[in-house]
Amino acid sequence: MSNRNSMMAVPRVEKRLKLVPPDGGWGWMVVAGAALSNIFNQSMLSLFSLLYGDALEAMGHNTKGAAVVLSTMLFTTNFGGPIAGAIVKLTSTRFVAVLGACSCTLGILLSGFSTNIWHLVISYGILLGLGLGFIQNSSFVAINSYFKLRKSRAVGLANVGTGIGQTVMPHIVRYLLENYGFRGACMLLGSLSLHGIGGTLLIQPVAWHMKKVEEEVIIDEKINLLEEKHKNIVIDKDHKINGEAIYQNGSRISSNEKGLAMNGNNSTPKTTQQHKSIFRKIYELFDMSLLLSPRFINIIIGTALTVTSIQNFSLIFPFFLQKVASLDKQQTANCMSAVAIADIIGRLTLPVFQDKYRIKARMMIIMTSVWLIVVRQVLAYQTDLGVLLLLSCLYGFGRSMVIVARNIAISENCRMDQVPAAVGLGMLSMGMIVPPAGYFLGWIRDYTGSFIVCISAQNALLVMFLIMWVPDMILIWFEERRRKKKNGDVLEMS
């Protein structure tokens, strides 16, 4: 038996230095900057009716006019995601985030000078929408590159800024409108939005803050011989971050230097790069190869369904409270505040729980979706204020995890350099699914005249999401179990 084992090829284990994200350090400054930007920019979506309602009436537009402006803004935000991902690949996350923050500030300022609805469509709908799309994509990509073990916690803290903005900013807007009028309020809100530019400037390339760690790797002798032969040009693939490859000694190699190195060793010829068609370049720039993966398509469609369900419930919830539960405006506001406060608490606590027990983002979304289905279905039959306040808190707490984890779920299933494009494609899927699905859910409410049926239809979207994701998660569990068993056998041999 011993002779047979000695005859077998025993893998050689070698210690190597590897560059890894700091999982903290300057990353917390990036989180603080993203939260600051979210307070004054991302909260603008919930302020639309309060800030622009009277101005639209003065222009001769009511509900339909508001719908046009809001739809334009949501469309631009979601379809701006892939554009932001492409620009991140060409430049940096910092450039895209600052560009987005500047666009938001300009949009808010110019909206104060609107005299007809098309001015609002351009300023609020396009400029602000594009800026929000750029910030959402680039800020998540930046945080994702800094954190590994504490990623969920970091994203949750950054999203707390949005919750704080949605809680505090309505009171600020009301004060500004009463004391400075519509135009003055927009100019002062634009000046507050400048804080977002300061926050995005805190984003630095993660390559400046990488840590060196020592790890044991199993060496394949054939690959080792190849590396020895070409040791001057071999780059560790694990050290590629947002388009930049990093040597083990920490130095960076640009795309031009890589081309010179490869041409010097008679590798990929330049003519191959020069004769790429425009369609091929666009294909690579937007990382359309991600759409060849059925799992990736399953993930982005699933996250879009959860977002659709949550957004539509948020729209009808105040009407449900007033028309079905017969609550007055103050009681309705109390329930809405309960949702917002519980949402903030959830963004602070649930990611800590996820990081501590190493739960995947997709599994967290599945568990919280089940939570939301139960809470909302029970809530649909309630009219007592105390019960509604309790269920509002439970709903806000569960909703927070879906908001925090959706982009993490997308990033967990692609390479680091594909994250900007992956998040952009996820936003694109939301832009394609949310409007028609939202219109259909609204039609159900109008056709049936029942909020209970409408809420049940929203829950049906989450059930559809669970049908899509749960079998895939079971398959992933079996794949990981098989891989761990295989790696364990290899280590025993060594």
Solvent accessible surface area in square Angstrom, and as a share of the most:
residue,aa,sasa,rsa
1,M,162,0.72
2,S,85,0.55
3,N,117,0.60
4,R,152,0.55
5,N,72,0.37
6,S,84,0.54
7,M,167,0.74
8,M,89,0.40
9,A,93,0.72
10,V,87,0.50
11,P,34,0.21
12,R,97,0.35
13,V,64,0.37
14,E,56,0.25
15,K,126,0.53
16,R,71,0.26
17,L,83,0.41
18,K,45,0.19
19,L,10,0.05
20,V,26,0.15
21,P,25,0.16
22,P,17,0.10
23,D,25,0.13
24,G,4,0.03
25,G,58,0.56
26,W,71,0.25
27,G,0,0.00
28,W,78,0.27
29,M,80,0.36
30,V,0,0.00
31,V,7,0.04
32,A,51,0.40
33,G,0,0.00
34,A,4,0.03
35,A,19,0.15
36,L,60,0.30
37,S,0,0.00
38,N,11,0.06
39,I,36,0.18
40,F,30,0.13
41,N,0,0.00
42,Q,22,0.10
43,S,0,0.00
44,M,1,0.00
45,L,70,0.35
46,S,64,0.41
47,L,1,0.00
48,F,3,0.01
49,S,85,0.55
50,L,61,0.31
51,L,3,0.01
52,Y,0,0.00
53,G,26,0.25
54,D,117,0.61
55,A,14,0.11
56,L,4,0.02
57,E,115,0.52
58,A,93,0.72
59,M,41,0.18
60,G,63,0.61
61,H,62,0.28
62,N,104,0.53
63,T,111,0.65
64,K,176,0.75
65,G,4,0.04
66,A,23,0.18
67,A,52,0.40
68,V,64,0.37
69,V,0,0.00
70,L,48,0.24
71,S,66,0.43
72,T,32,0.19
73,M,2,0.01
74,L,61,0.30
75,F,113,0.47
76,T,19,0.11
77,T,10,0.06
78,N,21,0.11
79,F,64,0.27
80,G,1,0.01
81,G,0,0.00
82,P,14,0.09
83,I,80,0.41
84,A,0,0.00
85,G,0,0.00
86,A,5,0.04
87,I,40,0.20
88,V,2,0.01
89,K,73,0.31
90,L,125,0.62
91,T,71,0.41
92,S,45,0.29
93,T,15,0.08
94,R,81,0.30
95,F,103,0.43
96,V,0,0.00
97,A,0,0.00
98,V,31,0.18
99,L,76,0.38
100,G,0,0.00
101,A,0,0.00
102,C,56,0.33
103,S,18,0.11
104,C,0,0.00
105,T,8,0.04
106,L,87,0.43
107,G,0,0.00
108,I,1,0.00
109,L,56,0.28
110,L,82,0.41
111,S,0,0.00
112,G,2,0.02
113,F,95,0.40
114,S,12,0.08
115,T,96,0.56
116,N,60,0.31
117,I,12,0.06
118,W,158,0.55
119,H,75,0.33
120,L,0,0.00
121,V,14,0.08
122,I,97,0.49
123,S,4,0.03
124,Y,1,0.00
125,G,0,0.00
126,I,74,0.38
127,L,40,0.20
128,L,0,0.00
129,G,0,0.00
130,L,54,0.27
131,G,0,0.00
132,L,4,0.02
133,G,0,0.00
134,F,10,0.04
135,I,1,0.01
136,Q,49,0.22
137,N,0,0.00
138,S,0,0.00
139,S,13,0.08
140,F,10,0.04
141,V,0,0.00
142,A,2,0.01
143,I,4,0.02
144,N,3,0.01
145,S,4,0.03
146,Y,1,0.00
147,F,2,0.01
148,K,134,0.57
149,L,92,0.46
150,R,100,0.36
151,K,35,0.15
152,S,3,0.02
153,R,70,0.25
154,A,0,0.00
155,V,9,0.05
156,G,0,0.00
157,L,62,0.31
158,A,5,0.04
159,N,29,0.15
160,V,14,0.08
161,G,1,0.01
162,T,19,0.11
163,G,4,0.03
164,I,67,0.34
165,G,0,0.00
166,Q,63,0.28
167,T,51,0.30
168,V,69,0.39
169,M,3,0.01
170,P,32,0.20
171,H,119,0.53
172,I,55,0.28
173,V,0,0.00
174,R,109,0.40
175,Y,126,0.48
176,L,15,0.08
177,L,46,0.23
178,E,131,0.59
179,N,82,0.42
180,Y,121,0.46
181,G,32,0.31
182,F,52,0.22
183,R,123,0.45
184,G,19,0.18
185,A,0,0.00
186,C,0,0.00
187,M,91,0.41
188,L,67,0.34
189,L,3,0.01
190,G,0,0.00
191,S,48,0.31
192,L,46,0.23
193,S,0,0.00
194,L,93,0.46
195,H,87,0.39
196,G,0,0.00
197,I,33,0.17
198,G,37,0.36
199,G,0,0.00
200,T,3,0.02
201,L,83,0.41
202,L,51,0.25
203,I,3,0.01
204,Q,40,0.18
205,P,51,0.32
206,V,8,0.05
207,A,22,0.17
208,W,135,0.47
209,H,52,0.23
210,M,32,0.14
211,K,98,0.41
212,K,114,0.48
213,V,57,0.33
214,E,113,0.51
215,E,64,0.29
216,E,114,0.51
217,V,39,0.22
218,I,81,0.41
219,I,14,0.07
220,D,74,0.39
221,E,89,0.40
222,K,167,0.71
223,I,99,0.50
224,N,27,0.14
225,L,124,0.62
226,L,104,0.52
227,E,45,0.20
228,E,105,0.47
229,K,158,0.67
230,H,62,0.28
231,K,141,0.60
232,N,132,0.68
233,I,46,0.24
234,V,62,0.35
235,I,47,0.24
236,D,44,0.23
237,K,184,0.78
238,D,89,0.46
239,H,0,0.00
240,K,80,0.34
241,I,16,0.08
242,N,40,0.20
243,G,41,0.40
244,E,68,0.31
245,A,5,0.04
246,I,3,0.02
247,Y,63,0.24
248,Q,70,0.31
249,N,111,0.57
250,G,36,0.34
251,S,51,0.33
252,R,113,0.41
253,I,11,0.05
254,S,54,0.35
255,S,86,0.56
256,N,117,0.60
257,E,88,0.39
258,K,47,0.20
259,G,27,0.26
260,L,122,0.61
261,A,31,0.24
262,M,76,0.34
263,N,49,0.25
264,G,63,0.61
265,N,69,0.35
266,N,144,0.74
267,S,52,0.34
268,T,54,0.31
269,P,74,0.47
270,K,116,0.49
271,T,77,0.45
272,T,71,0.41
273,Q,95,0.42
274,Q,126,0.56
275,H,148,0.66
276,K,53,0.22
277,S,60,0.39
278,I,110,0.56
279,F,159,0.66
280,R,118,0.43
281,K,98,0.41
282,I,79,0.40
283,Y,68,0.26
284,E,61,0.27
285,L,48,0.24
286,F,51,0.21
287,D,17,0.09
288,M,63,0.28
289,S,45,0.29
290,L,13,0.06
291,L,62,0.31
292,L,135,0.67
293,S,43,0.28
294,P,110,0.69
295,R,69,0.25
296,F,4,0.02
297,I,62,0.32
298,N,24,0.12
299,I,0,0.00
300,I,11,0.06
301,I,58,0.30
302,G,0,0.00
303,T,3,0.02
304,A,0,0.00
305,L,12,0.06
306,T,0,0.00
307,V,8,0.05
308,T,0,0.00
309,S,0,0.00
310,I,12,0.06
311,Q,67,0.30
312,N,15,0.07
313,F,1,0.00
314,S,39,0.25
315,L,122,0.61
316,I,24,0.12
317,F,5,0.02
318,P,32,0.20
319,F,110,0.46
320,F,1,0.00
321,L,0,0.00
322,Q,73,0.33
323,K,135,0.57
324,V,56,0.32
325,A,7,0.06
326,S,92,0.59
327,L,16,0.08
328,D,80,0.42
329,K,164,0.70
330,Q,120,0.53
331,Q,55,0.25
332,T,7,0.04
333,A,47,0.37
334,N,63,0.32
335,C,0,0.00
336,M,71,0.32
337,S,55,0.36
338,A,13,0.10
339,V,9,0.05
340,A,25,0.20
341,I,93,0.47
342,A,9,0.07
343,D,2,0.01
344,I,29,0.15
345,I,87,0.44
346,G,0,0.00
347,R,9,0.03
348,L,75,0.37
349,T,67,0.39
350,L,25,0.13
351,P,1,0.00
352,V,59,0.34
353,F,94,0.39
354,Q,8,0.04
355,D,12,0.06
356,K,138,0.58
357,Y,128,0.49
358,R,150,0.55
359,I,36,0.18
360,K,90,0.38
361,A,0,0.00
362,R,4,0.01
363,M,71,0.32
364,M,4,0.02
365,I,0,0.00
366,I,15,0.08
367,M,83,0.37
368,T,11,0.07
369,S,0,0.00
370,V,71,0.41
371,W,103,0.36
372,L,0,0.00
373,I,32,0.16
374,V,88,0.51
375,V,11,0.06
376,R,0,0.00
377,Q,54,0.24
378,V,70,0.40
379,L,0,0.00
380,A,1,0.01
381,Y,137,0.52
382,Q,46,0.21
383,T,82,0.48
384,D,83,0.43
385,L,56,0.28
386,G,44,0.43
387,V,57,0.32
388,L,0,0.00
389,L,57,0.29
390,L,108,0.54
391,L,14,0.07
392,S,0,0.00
393,C,52,0.31
394,L,60,0.30
395,Y,3,0.01
396,G,0,0.00
397,F,60,0.25
398,G,1,0.01
399,R,33,0.12
400,S,0,0.00
401,M,0,0.00
402,V,1,0.00
403,I,35,0.18
404,V,1,0.01
405,A,0,0.00
406,R,46,0.17
407,N,26,0.13
408,I,4,0.02
409,A,0,0.00
410,I,4,0.02
411,S,7,0.05
412,E,72,0.32
413,N,52,0.26
414,C,28,0.17
415,R,144,0.53
416,M,60,0.27
417,D,23,0.12
418,Q,18,0.08
419,V,2,0.01
420,P,1,0.01
421,A,3,0.03
422,A,0,0.00
423,V,0,0.00
424,G,0,0.00
425,L,7,0.04
426,G,1,0.01
427,M,4,0.02
428,L,41,0.20
429,S,11,0.07
430,M,16,0.07
431,G,5,0.04
432,M,121,0.54
433,I,39,0.20
434,V,20,0.11
435,P,73,0.46
436,P,81,0.51
437,A,19,0.15
438,G,18,0.17
439,Y,170,0.65
440,F,111,0.46
441,L,4,0.02
442,G,32,0.31
443,W,123,0.43
444,I,21,0.11
445,R,54,0.20
446,D,113,0.58
447,Y,161,0.61
448,T,63,0.36
449,G,51,0.49
450,S,32,0.21
451,F,16,0.07
452,I,55,0.28
453,V,65,0.38
454,C,1,0.01
455,I,1,0.00
456,S,39,0.25
457,A,19,0.15
458,Q,0,0.00
459,N,6,0.03
460,A,52,0.40
461,L,22,0.11
462,L,1,0.00
463,V,68,0.39
464,M,96,0.43
465,F,0,0.00
466,L,28,0.14
467,I,121,0.61
468,M,53,0.24
469,W,0,0.00
470,V,58,0.33
471,P,78,0.49
472,D,19,0.10
473,M,17,0.08
474,I,92,0.47
475,L,91,0.45
476,I,21,0.11
477,W,139,0.49
478,F,95,0.40
479,E,57,0.26
480,E,43,0.19
481,R,146,0.53
482,R,153,0.56
483,R,130,0.48
484,K,149,0.63
485,K,148,0.63
486,K,138,0.58
487,N,79,0.41
488,G,28,0.27
489,D,71,0.37
490,V,40,0.23
491,L,110,0.55
492,E,146,0.65
493,M,89,0.40
494,S,65,0.42
